Structure formats: structure tokens, C-alpha cells
Amino acid sequence: MNRPKAVIFDVYDTLLHIDIDETNIETYTFLSSWLSYHGFQISPENMLAQYKALCHKEMIANQEAYPDIDIGKVFSRMLTNIKKLDVNETMYFARKLSLLFRIATTRHIEMYQGVFYMLDTVSSIARLGIASNSQSLFTLPELRKFGVAHFFESIVFSSDVQACKPNPKIFQTILNHMSVRPEDALFIGDNIFTDVWGAKQVGMKVIWIDRGNKNRIPVELELPIPDVHINLTVDSYYTLTDSIVAMVS
């Protein structure tokens, strides 16, 4: 059996836990106030309505299976609707607004206990990457916030490729970036469909982090069998670390 040369991780519910609320009008009250200080006038209600409408429009226009959008483009279009600026200025404010939006909508975020130890240990014996259904404007700063971004030589977000797992595009992109064949890569994630089934479809080995969540897989698909099943309702990240080390050493 080939020993994996690269270990690729999902992010949310794998490395980080996050709880967000994008519906509270107080968030948009704060953001519209921030925008007003920079010459953009928009009511909280209009901002919420535009955010929903623009996200929906972007998703409908994307022809990928399991599509995703770039939230920076959503906010860029919103700002352009309010005030005409040059492209660089618009993108500058869109990026700032995107991160501020994430901060304002985040109710709780933490890194799971044992994750730093795991990454530090595994990075000494294998190359690490990330393939995550998330926004680069949000998630990269969150990885930096917890001091783990430096462990990964390559990071691919669904917003980068406009497609979410289990679309093979995101897996193929990270493998190409790392110049690794699927059979030489190990994927680690929590979702039985997007992570386990998706990675298995492209030929990767998989460790499933089972949190007891009711992940669903379409009934017409065969239930995937991970190479290793870690039940984190009873196991720990130290158990996961040992499993990874055993596979790559």
C-alpha cells in the first residue's frame, strides 16, 4: 500500500468549530453604519435584502455541480450599486466589508483541543494542505487567528474554484497544487458525503471524523467506507494523530 505523501484537511468541524448567524438585523445595522463612515449610504434592511438577492443571483449563474460563490464579489457588486468607485477602491472596501461581516455574524469560534498538536506532529512527517467548503476572505484569516495557517503549503477554498465538495474540482485543484496523485494523498474531514464520498470518488484515502452528526448522503449513492473511522464522541485528536502517523510513516 502506498504511504500518503500529503495529508489534506477540511476546516469546519474538522479543525475549527464555528457558529454564525447571518440573519440578525443588528449585524446589518452595524455594517451600514460602518459603510456610512466611508461614504456608502444604505439602510440595514436594504443591505440584508441586497445580500440575499446578490448571493442568490451568483449561485443561479454558476453552472458547477455543488456551486459556490465569492463573497467578495457579492459585496463588490453591492458597493457598486451604492457608489461608483474605481475597481481597486471597490475591491478594497469589499474585502474589508467581507471580513467585518464575518466577524459581526460569528457567535462563537474555536479551535478543537488537540488540533495544534496534531498539525505540529503530522507536519514533521508529511506535507499538509486544505480543501474546504468556505470563503477565502473568511477562512484564511481564521486559520491565522488560531496560529495554524503556516502548517499548510497549499490551501484551496470552494470560493476559489466556484465549486464545493463533493465536486471533484476542489479535490483535483489541491492535488494539482501539491503535485500529488490521489492515491498518494490522505483526506481528513467530518462529512460522510462531501468529505468521505467526495474524496473517495477521486481516489484518495480518507479518515472520517465522526461527530455523531446526521450527515446525509443521497439515497441513490453507495455509502462510502473510510479507511479509518474516528468517533470523536469517544475518541480524541490524539487518537486521530496516532491514526494519521500510522498511515503516513
N, C-alpha and C positions, 0 to 999 in steps of 0.2 A: 504494500500500500504506500502511495506517495505521502510523504510528510508535507503538510501545508507550509508554504513559504511565506504566505501572507494571511493575517487574521483581520477580518473586516467586520466592523461593528455597526449595528443600528444605534440610535441615540436614545430616543424617549422610551421609557420603561425598560431600557437596557442599561444605559449609563446614567441617565438623568430622569427624574420624575418631575412633572410639571402639571400644574392645574391652572387653566386660563378661563377667562370669561370675556368674550368679545361683544356681549350684548348690552352691558350696563351703560346707560346713557351718560353716567357721570364720567366715564372714560372719554367720551367724545366731547363733553363739556370742557374737560381739561385740555384735550388736544386742540379744540377750536380756539381756546384762549391762548395756547402757545402759538398757534398759527397767526393769531391777530397781532402778536408782538413782532411778527416778521412780515406784516402787510398782507396776509391772506385772510379774507373775511368769509367765514362760513359758519352757519349755525350748527350746534351739536346734532340736531335732528337731520339736517341736510347731509352732514358728514356721514352719519350712520347709514342713511339711505344710499348715498353715493358709493360708500364702501361695499355694501351688499350688491348693488347693481353692477359695479365695475368688476367685482370678483366673479359674479355670475357670467358676465359677458366674456371675460377672459377664459373661463372654463368651457363655455359653449364653443368658443372659437378654436379650442385646442382639440385636434383630432387624434391625439395619442390615446392608447388604452390606458386607463387609470391616469387621467391627466392631472397636471399641477400647473400653477401659475407662479409668476414672480411678483411678490407683493410690492417690491419697489416700483414696478411698472404701474401697478394699480394706484399707488399714491402719487406717482408722477402724473398720471392722467388726471387724477382728482385735482392736483395743484394747478395743472394747465387749464382746467375748466374754470378755475377761480381767477388766475392771474397769469398773464403772458410773460414768461422769462426766457432767457436763452437756455439751451439744453443742459449745459453744465450746472447752472444755478438750480434748475428744476430738479435734476438728479441729486444735487447736494441736499436740498431740503427734503426730497422724497426719502433718501437714505436716513436722514436724521429723524424724520417723522415715523418711518417704519420701526426703528429701534425704540423710539419713545412709545409707540403704540404697543409694542411687545411688553415693555416694562409696565405700562399702565394696565394692561389686560392680564398680567400674571398675578395670580393669587398666591401661588406657592411654587417654589422650585428648589430642588435639592439634588445633590449627587448621592447615589446609593453608597452606603458604608461598604468599604472594601474595593470600590472601583479603582481608586488611585493605586492601591497595592497591586491589583490585577494588571493594570496597564503598565505599571513600572516593571513588574515581573516579566510579563509577556513581551514587552518591547525589547528586552535584552536577548531574546532568542528568535524573534520573528518581526517582520515588517507589519506595521499596523495601518489600517485605513478605515474610513467611514463611508457608509452608503445609507442615507437617512431620508425618510419622507418628511422633509422640513424645509424651511426657508433659510437660505444662506445669510440673509441680513439679520436673522434672529439667532440661529443656532450657533454659528461660529463665535459670536460674542459670548454666548452662554458657555461654550466649551472653554473659552479664555477666562471667563469669570471664575470657573472652578479649577483653573490651572492645569487642564489636561490637553489642550489643543496641540501642544508641542509633541505629543506622543505619536501623532498621525502624519505619515508622509504624504498622504493624499486623502482628500475629503470631497465627496460628491453629494450634493443635496438634490432632492427632486425638483426644487425651483430652478436649479442649474440646467437640467435636461428636459424640463417641462413634462416629466412623467414620474409617477410614483411606483414603488414596488407594489405588486409583483411584476410590473412591466420589466422585461429583461434589459431594457435600455440603461437603467440606472446601475444594474449589476455589471453589464458589459463595459460601461464607461469607467467605473472604478478599476475593473480588471485591466483595461487598456492603459489607464493612467499609471498603474503599478507594474505594467508589463508582466502580468501573471496569468497563467492559464487557469480556467475554472477549477480543474481537478487539483490544482496546487494551492487553492485558497479555501479558507475556513470562514464561514459567516456565522455571526452570533446575533440573535435577535429574539424578541419575545412573542411576535405574532405568528401563529401557525400558518396563516395564509400568505401575508405579504412577505414575511421573512423566510419561513421554512419552505413553504411550497415554491415561492419565487426563486430563492437561491438554488433549490434542488433542480428547478427547471433548466437552469443554465449550467448545471454540473458541479456545483460547489458542495463541499462538505458543510454540515450545519450542526451547531449546538443550539438547541431550543431552550430559552429561559422561560419556563412555565410559571406564571404568577397566579395561576388559577383563574385568569380572566376568561370570559366566554368569547374568545376569538371564534369567528365563523369562517368556514370555507364553503364555497358554492357546492351544492349537493351533487352536481354532475362531475366534480373533480375527486380524484382519489386522495384520501388523507395521506399527507406526506409523513415519512418516517425519518426523524432527525438521526444523525449519527450519535449524538449524545442528548439526553433529556435531563435537564437540571430543573428540579422542582423547587423554586425559591420560596415556597410556603414552608418548606422544611430544611432546605439546603442554604448555603451562603455563597458569597462571592469568593470565598476561599476555596470552596468546593469547585466552583466554576473555574477558578485559576488553575487548580490542580488538573482539571479535565483538559483545559487548553494546553497546558505544559505537556501533558502526556501525549497529546496528539501531534504536537509540533516538534518535540525533542527527538 
